[in-house]
Amino acid sequence: MNPARIRILAVGRVRKGWIREGLELYGRRLPGLSIVEIRDSTPAREAAAIAAELRSDEQLVALAEEGGELGSLAFADRLSQGGSTRLAFAIGGADGLAAELKARASWTLSLSPMTFPHELARLLLVEQLYRAQAILQGSPYHRA
């Protein structure tokens, strides 16, 4: 897994300091990972902004409550199978991602059957990306 091949397209701004600190911590541990903030709006406008931001060589991964759930080991394995594929993880705003954007995604991922604020979902995803990298590198960070 190469963090430089992963972007997070996230609706909304991070307002909570403790979440911002967590994102900065994992950002230092995942050099090359980029997070693009999309302006809050209606789901249709957010979907259009995410689609416009999506690069032609990226596969879209939609985060949604109805997505497939993966444990950390399976998530790391899924990322490693991508090889040199570039991934863009999309995190919607308060109303989630528009159906047309989810339909366009290569795969849909659920971080949990629970619902989280978009700021917290962003932090959880970044931590899981770091954990996946640690698993693939054989680091002791992940203790199953």
C-alpha positions in Angstrom: 0.0 0.0 0.0 1.4 3.3 -1.1 -0.2 6.3 0.7 0.8 8.6 -2.2 -1.7 6.6 -4.3 -4.6 7.3 -1.9 -6.7 10.5 -1.6 -9.6 11.2 0.7 -12.4 13.4 -0.8 -14.3 14.5 2.3 -17.3 16.7 2.5 -17.1 19.4 5.2 -14.4 20.9 7.3 -12.9 19.5 10.5 -13.9 21.8 13.3 -13.0 19.8 16.3 -9.4 20.3 17.4 -8.8 16.8 18.7 -9.9 15.3 15.4 -7.6 17.7 13.5 -4.7 16.7 15.8 -5.4 13.0 15.1 -5.5 13.7 11.4 -2.2 15.5 11.6 -0.6 12.7 13.6 -1.6 10.0 11.0 -0.8 12.4 8.2 2.8 12.5 9.4 2.8 8.7 9.5 1.3 8.5 6.0 3.4 10.8 3.9 1.8 11.3 0.5 -1.7 10.8 1.6 -3.8 13.8 0.7 -7.2 14.9 2.0 -9.3 17.2 -0.2 -12.1 19.0 1.6 -15.4 19.4 -0.4 -17.7 22.3 0.5 -20.9 21.3 2.4 -24.0 21.6 0.3 -26.8 19.4 -0.9 -25.9 15.7 -1.6 -26.3 16.3 -5.4 -23.9 19.3 -5.3 -21.5 17.4 -3.1 -21.6 14.5 -5.5 -20.9 16.8 -8.4 -17.9 18.4 -6.6 -16.5 14.9 -5.7 -16.9 13.7 -9.3 -15.2 16.8 -10.6 -12.3 16.3 -8.1 -11.9 12.6 -9.1 -9.0 11.9 -11.3 -9.3 9.7 -14.4 -6.8 7.2 -13.0 -8.5 6.8 -9.6 -10.9 4.2 -8.5 -13.7 5.6 -6.3 -14.3 4.0 -2.9 -17.6 5.3 -1.4 -17.9 5.2 2.4 -21.5 4.3 3.2 -23.4 2.5 5.9 -24.6 -0.1 3.4 -21.1 -0.8 2.2 -19.2 -4.0 2.8 -17.5 -4.3 6.2 -13.9 -5.4 6.4 -11.8 -6.2 9.4 -8.4 -4.6 9.5 -6.5 -7.6 8.1 -9.0 -7.9 5.2 -8.9 -4.2 4.5 -5.1 -4.3 4.4 -5.3 -7.3 2.0 -7.8 -5.5 -0.2 -5.5 -2.5 -0.4 -2.5 -4.6 -1.2 -4.4 -6.3 -4.1 -4.8 -3.0 -5.8 -1.1 -2.8 -6.7 -0.5 0.5 -8.4 -4.1 1.5 -8.6 -4.9 4.9 -7.3 -7.8 5.1 -4.8 -10.1 8.0 -3.9 -12.1 7.4 -0.7 -15.2 9.6 -0.7 -16.8 10.6 2.7 -20.1 12.4 2.4 -21.6 15.1 4.6 -24.4 14.9 7.1 -26.8 13.3 4.5 -24.2 10.8 3.2 -23.2 10.3 -0.4 -25.7 10.7 -3.3 -26.9 7.4 -4.8 -25.5 8.2 -8.2 -22.0 8.7 -6.7 -22.2 5.4 -4.8 -23.3 3.7 -8.0 -20.2 5.0 -9.7 -17.9 3.6 -7.0 -15.6 0.6 -7.6 -16.5 -0.6 -4.2 -18.5 0.7 -1.2 -17.0 0.4 2.3 -18.7 0.7 5.7 -16.4 1.5 8.6 -19.0 0.2 11.0 -22.7 -0.6 11.2 -22.9 2.5 13.5 -23.3 6.0 12.1 -20.5 8.5 12.7 -20.1 12.2 12.1 -18.2 12.8 8.9 -15.2 14.3 10.9 -14.9 11.2 13.0 -15.3 8.9 9.9 -12.4 10.8 8.3 -10.2 10.1 11.4 -11.3 6.4 11.6 -10.5 5.9 7.9 -7.0 7.6 8.2 -6.2 5.4 11.2 -7.3 2.3 9.3 -5.1 3.3 6.4 -2.2 3.6 8.7 -3.0 0.3 10.4 -3.2 -1.4 6.9 0.2 0.0 6.1 1.6 -1.3 9.4 0.0 -4.8 8.8 1.5 -5.0 5.3 4.9 -3.9 6.6 4.8 -6.3 9.5 4.9 -3.5 12.0 3.9 -4.3 15.6 1.3 -1.4 15.6 -1.4 -3.9 14.7 -1.8 -6.5 17.5 -4.6 -8.9 16.4 
